[in-house]
Amino acid sequence: MKKILFGLLVLGFFSCGEEDSNEIFQGKLEDFVVDKFLLKKDSTTKRINLQKQITYNEKHFFLSKDEKGYSLFSASNGEKNHSFTIPDEGPISLNGYHIASQGFDNSEFVAISSTGNVKMYIDGDQRAEINLDWSAYDELPMIQMSDKKDNFRKIGEGHFQLVNNPTNPFAENYVDVNFGKWIAEFDLRDGWICTSNFSSGLGEEFSNSSSAASLISVHNPNNDEFYVMFSPSDSLFQIKNCEVVRKLKLTSRSRFDYLPGIYEKNGRNRSWRSNPKSAANTDLAYDPINELYLRMVKVKTEESRPEVTDIRLRQGLNKSTYLMLVYNSKWELKAELEIIYDIGQTIGNLIATPRGVFIPKPEQKSEDEYELYIIDLSKFSN
């Protein structure tokens, strides 16, 4: 009898241990801050919009993107090292107005104009140019592309992938929820390679929500896997050669309610803004050292001045609560980590590097510096 009881106790002990190992960790993101890092602004730096870490002359730099250019900040001392802006006129200017651009390793910078004119620059010198067949965009009243981080991605030499995010401010339906050409690939020699044709899965109730055309993405360089997801959805699409090869529904411990945006019409004037009661996916990243996927979700918004509806004037008026959801390489949830950005504070992008994950510190004490947290997520490593 004693042997039987002892066996049951041992079995119970190991069973409890197994359950604990599968438990989802919930806590504060600041508890995983291991260091801080300062980027130093000079007189020519209006704002910092970090996109990624790149390699240039065998050194690492943070790339900050401007509307028509970029700046490189040393990843070792935070000093601004190099910058470039496409001129408005002259032989290396774009034919048409700028709609998308992104920087890559070795100071390579690619920009697309409203006419389909594409130019590649290296160290500020134009090295390649092509005029894409723009007839595919004739059906759209406005040509809009998302160039945030991996939304504008280099696949190979002269081969790029981009994300479309079409909206129509002149129609009753601001977003065509049946649109399918979200992803496109082109190269600098032959032009368009492929275009996607998949539905976001969002209902007609999102046709007046700008979030329905807002996509975030992440590339896993270890496995060469690329994923996209829409701001108001838990669905994740794995894309290869413009085709959906896998669709997942991401899990969370917390409940996320995705609600249509707020649309207001006053005579000929219209406005669209986010619903403060809605959750929103804001960023994806891949931690290559710990083999973790990171997903940022805005879960709570407190409006300080709800009467201000102009999106341009609303910047910095909200207090926002975010969760960083940590997934393993199989997209299995490991943790939810909370961070709050108060009124006047902006979250910015996640930058995952071998040194850790960089995220803008909520409180910026100086206008001459831009302070980042360095996050260590090795606790959740596979």
C-alpha positions in Angstrom: 0.0 0.0 0.0 2.9 2.4 0.8 4.5 1.6 -2.5 1.2 2.5 -4.3 0.8 5.8 -2.4 4.4 6.7 -3.1 3.9 6.0 -6.8 0.8 8.2 -6.9 2.7 11.0 -5.2 5.6 10.8 -7.7 3.1 10.8 -10.6 1.3 13.8 -9.1 4.6 15.6 -8.7 5.6 15.2 -12.3 2.1 16.0 -13.6 2.1 19.3 -11.7 5.6 20.1 -13.1 4.4 19.5 -16.6 1.4 21.9 -16.2 3.6 24.6 -14.8 5.9 24.4 -17.8 3.0 25.1 -20.1 1.7 28.1 -18.1 1.6 31.5 -19.8 3.7 34.1 -18.0 2.1 37.4 -17.4 4.0 40.4 -16.1 5.5 43.8 -16.8 7.8 44.4 -19.8 10.0 46.8 -17.7 11.0 43.8 -15.5 12.9 42.4 -18.5 14.9 45.6 -19.2 18.6 44.8 -18.8 20.1 48.0 -20.2 19.4 51.3 -21.9 20.8 52.9 -25.0 20.9 56.5 -26.2 20.7 57.8 -29.8 22.1 61.3 -30.1 20.2 63.8 -32.2 22.0 66.6 -34.0 20.6 69.8 -35.3 19.4 68.2 -38.6 17.5 65.4 -36.9 13.8 66.4 -36.7 12.6 63.0 -35.5 13.7 59.4 -35.1 11.7 56.7 -36.8 13.7 53.4 -36.2 13.1 50.6 -38.7 15.8 48.0 -38.2 19.5 47.3 -37.5 21.6 47.1 -40.6 25.2 46.4 -41.5 27.3 49.1 -43.2 31.1 48.9 -43.7 31.1 45.8 -41.5 29.6 47.8 -38.6 26.1 47.8 -37.1 23.8 50.8 -37.3 20.2 51.6 -36.5 18.3 52.9 -39.5 15.9 55.7 -39.0 13.6 56.6 -41.9 12.4 60.0 -43.0 9.8 60.7 -45.6 12.3 60.7 -48.5 15.5 59.5 -46.9 17.2 57.9 -43.9 19.8 58.3 -41.2 22.2 55.8 -39.7 23.0 55.8 -36.0 25.9 53.8 -34.6 24.7 50.7 -32.6 27.9 51.1 -30.5 27.8 54.7 -29.4 24.5 56.1 -30.7 26.2 58.8 -32.8 24.6 59.8 -36.1 26.9 58.6 -38.8 25.3 59.1 -42.2 22.1 60.5 -43.7 20.6 60.8 -47.2 17.5 62.6 -48.6 16.3 62.2 -52.1 16.4 65.7 -53.7 13.2 67.2 -55.0 14.8 68.1 -58.3 17.6 67.0 -60.5 18.8 63.7 -62.2 18.5 61.5 -59.2 15.1 62.8 -58.0 11.9 60.7 -58.3 9.5 61.1 -61.2 6.3 61.8 -59.2 5.8 62.2 -55.5 7.3 59.7 -53.0 4.9 57.0 -51.7 7.2 54.3 -50.2 10.9 53.7 -49.4 13.1 51.6 -47.2 16.8 51.2 -46.4 18.8 48.0 -46.3 22.3 46.7 -45.6 25.3 48.5 -47.0 23.5 51.9 -47.2 21.1 50.7 -50.0 17.9 52.7 -50.2 15.0 52.0 -52.6 12.2 54.4 -53.2 8.9 54.3 -55.3 7.0 57.2 -56.7 3.3 57.8 -57.5 4.1 57.1 -61.2 5.8 53.8 -60.6 9.3 55.2 -60.9 11.6 53.1 -58.7 15.2 54.1 -57.9 17.9 52.4 -55.9 20.6 54.5 -54.2 23.8 53.4 -52.5 25.6 55.9 -50.3 23.4 58.6 -51.9 24.3 57.7 -55.5 21.7 56.4 -57.9 22.6 52.8 -59.0 19.5 51.5 -60.6 16.1 52.6 -62.0 13.0 51.0 -63.4 9.5 52.3 -64.3 6.9 49.7 -63.1 3.8 49.1 -65.2 1.4 51.2 -63.2 -1.8 50.0 -64.9 -2.5 47.5 -62.0 -3.1 50.6 -59.8 -5.5 52.4 -62.2 -8.5 51.0 -60.4 -7.4 52.6 -57.1 -8.3 56.3 -56.5 -5.2 56.6 -54.3 -2.0 54.6 -54.5 -0.8 53.9 -51.0 1.8 51.4 -49.8 3.1 50.6 -46.4 6.9 50.7 -46.0 7.2 50.1 -42.3 10.0 47.6 -41.4 9.4 44.3 -43.2 6.4 45.6 -45.1 9.0 46.8 -47.7 11.5 43.9 -47.8 14.5 42.9 -49.8 14.2 39.2 -51.0 17.3 39.0 -53.1 19.6 41.1 -55.2 17.4 43.7 -56.9 14.3 41.7 -55.8 11.8 43.4 -53.4 8.4 42.8 -51.8 6.0 45.4 -50.6 2.6 45.8 -48.9 -0.3 47.7 -50.4 -2.8 49.5 -48.0 -5.4 51.0 -50.3 -8.0 53.4 -48.9 -10.6 55.6 -50.7 -11.5 58.9 -48.9 -13.8 59.8 -51.7 -16.2 56.9 -51.3 -18.7 55.8 -48.7 -16.6 52.7 -48.1 -13.2 53.9 -47.1 -11.7 50.4 -47.4 -12.6 47.6 -49.8 -12.7 44.6 -47.5 -12.7 42.3 -50.5 -9.4 43.7 -51.8 -6.8 40.9 -52.4 -3.7 42.5 -53.8 -2.1 43.1 -50.4 1.4 41.8 -51.3 3.4 42.4 -54.5 6.9 41.5 -55.6 9.1 43.3 -58.2 12.7 43.4 -59.3 14.8 46.2 -60.8 15.3 44.4 -64.1 11.9 42.9 -65.1 9.4 44.8 -63.0 6.4 43.0 -61.4 6.9 39.4 -60.5 3.7 38.5 -58.7 0.7 39.9 -56.8 -1.3 38.2 -54.1 -5.0 37.5 -54.1 -6.3 36.7 -50.6 -9.0 38.2 -48.4 -8.4 39.8 -45.0 -11.4 38.0 -43.7 -12.8 41.2 -42.2 -16.6 41.9 -42.5 -18.3 44.8 -44.1 -18.6 46.5 -40.8 -14.9 47.4 -41.2 -15.4 49.1 -44.6 -15.1 52.5 -42.9 -12.2 51.6 -40.7 -8.6 52.6 -41.7 -7.4 49.7 -39.6 -8.9 47.3 -42.1 -6.1 48.3 -44.6 -3.4 48.4 -41.9 -1.0 45.4 -42.1 2.1 44.5 -40.0 4.6 41.9 -41.0 7.7 40.0 -39.9 10.4 38.0 -41.6 12.2 35.1 -39.9 15.6 35.0 -41.5 16.5 31.7 -39.8 13.8 29.8 -41.7 13.1 32.4 -44.4 9.5 32.7 -43.4 7.4 35.8 -43.9 4.1 36.6 -42.1 1.5 39.3 -42.2 -1.5 40.2 -40.1 -4.2 42.9 -40.1 -4.5 45.4 -37.3 -8.0 44.3 -36.2 -7.6 40.5 -36.4 -5.9 37.5 -34.7 -5.4 35.8 -38.1 -1.8 35.4 -39.3 -0.9 34.7 -42.9 2.3 33.1 -44.0 3.2 34.3 -47.5 5.6 33.0 -50.1 5.8 34.0 -53.7 2.6 36.2 -53.1 0.7 33.1 -52.1 -0.8 32.2 -48.7 0.9 28.9 -47.7 -0.5 28.8 -44.2 -3.1 30.6 -42.1 -3.0 30.6 -38.3 -5.1 32.1 -35.6 -2.9 33.4 -32.9 -3.8 32.7 -29.3 -3.7 35.1 -26.3 -4.3 34.8 -22.6 -6.0 38.2 -22.6 -9.2 38.8 -24.6 -8.9 41.2 -27.5 -12.0 42.9 -28.9 -11.6 44.2 -32.4 -14.1 46.9 -33.2 -14.7 49.0 -36.4 -13.3 52.5 -36.4 -15.2 55.7 -35.9 -16.5 57.4 -39.1 -17.9 60.9 -39.0 -19.4 62.9 -41.8 -20.3 66.6 -41.6 -21.4 67.9 -45.0 -18.5 67.4 -47.4 -16.1 66.8 -44.5 -15.3 63.3 -43.4 -13.1 61.9 -40.7 -11.9 58.4 -39.8 -10.2 57.5 -36.5 -9.5 54.5 -34.4 -12.1 53.2 -31.9 -10.6 53.7 -28.4 -12.4 50.6 -27.2 -10.8 48.4 -29.8 -7.7 46.3 -29.6 -5.1 46.8 -32.4 -2.1 44.8 -33.6 0.7 47.4 -34.0 3.9 45.5 -34.6 5.6 42.2 -35.2 9.3 41.2 -34.7 11.5 38.2 -34.6 14.1 37.7 -31.9 16.8 35.7 -33.8 18.9 34.8 -30.8 16.0 33.4 -28.6 14.0 32.2 -31.7 10.9 34.1 -30.5 8.2 35.9 -32.4 7.0 39.2 -30.8 3.6 40.7 -31.3 2.6 44.2 -29.9 -1.1 44.7 -29.3 -2.6 48.0 -28.1 -5.2 46.8 -25.6 -6.4 50.0 -24.0 -6.7 53.6 -25.0 -7.6 56.5 -22.7 -8.5 59.6 -24.6 -7.6 62.9 -22.9 -9.4 65.1 -25.4 -12.0 63.0 -27.3 -13.5 66.1 -29.0 -10.4 66.4 -31.1 -11.1 64.1 -34.1 -8.5 65.1 -36.6 -5.9 62.3 -36.6 -3.1 64.8 -37.2 -4.0 66.7 -34.1 -4.6 63.6 -32.0 -1.0 62.5 -31.9 0.2 62.3 -28.3 -3.3 62.9 -26.7 -3.9 59.3 -25.6 -2.7 57.1 -22.8 -2.2 53.7 -24.3 -1.6 50.2 -22.8 0.2 47.6 -24.8 0.9 43.9 -24.4 3.9 42.3 -25.9 2.9 38.7 -26.7 5.9 36.3 -26.8 5.6 33.2 -29.0 8.1 30.4 -29.7 9.2 29.5 -33.2 5.9 27.5 -33.7 3.8 30.5 -32.7 2.9 28.9 -29.3 2.2 31.6 -26.7 4.8 31.9 -23.9 4.2 35.3 -22.3 2.2 38.5 -22.2 4.2 41.5 -21.0 2.5 44.9 -20.3 3.9 48.4 -21.0 2.1 51.8 -20.8 2.8 54.9 -22.8 1.3 57.9 -21.2 -0.1 61.1 -22.8 2.6 62.6 -25.0 4.6 59.3 -25.3 5.0 57.2 -28.5 5.7 53.6 -28.6 7.7 53.3 -31.9 8.9 50.1 -33.4 10.4 46.9 -31.9 14.0 46.4 -33.1 15.2 42.8 -32.5 19.0 42.4 -32.6 21.6 39.8 -31.3 22.1 42.2 -28.3 18.4 42.1 -27.3 15.1 43.7 -28.3 15.2 47.5 -28.5 12.0 49.5 -27.7 11.6 53.3 -27.2 11.5 54.2 -23.5 8.1 55.7 -22.7 9.5 58.8 -21.0 12.0 60.7 -23.0 13.9 63.1 -20.7 15.8 65.1 -23.3 15.0 66.5 -26.8 18.6 66.0 -27.8 18.5 62.2 -27.2 16.3 59.3 -27.9 16.4 56.6 -25.2 15.7 52.9 -25.8 15.2 50.0 -23.5 17.1 46.8 -24.2 14.9 43.8 -23.4 16.2 40.3 -22.6 13.7 37.6 -23.4 16.0 34.6 -22.9 13.7 33.4 -20.1 11.2 32.3 -22.8 13.8 30.9 -25.2 13.1 27.4 -26.7 
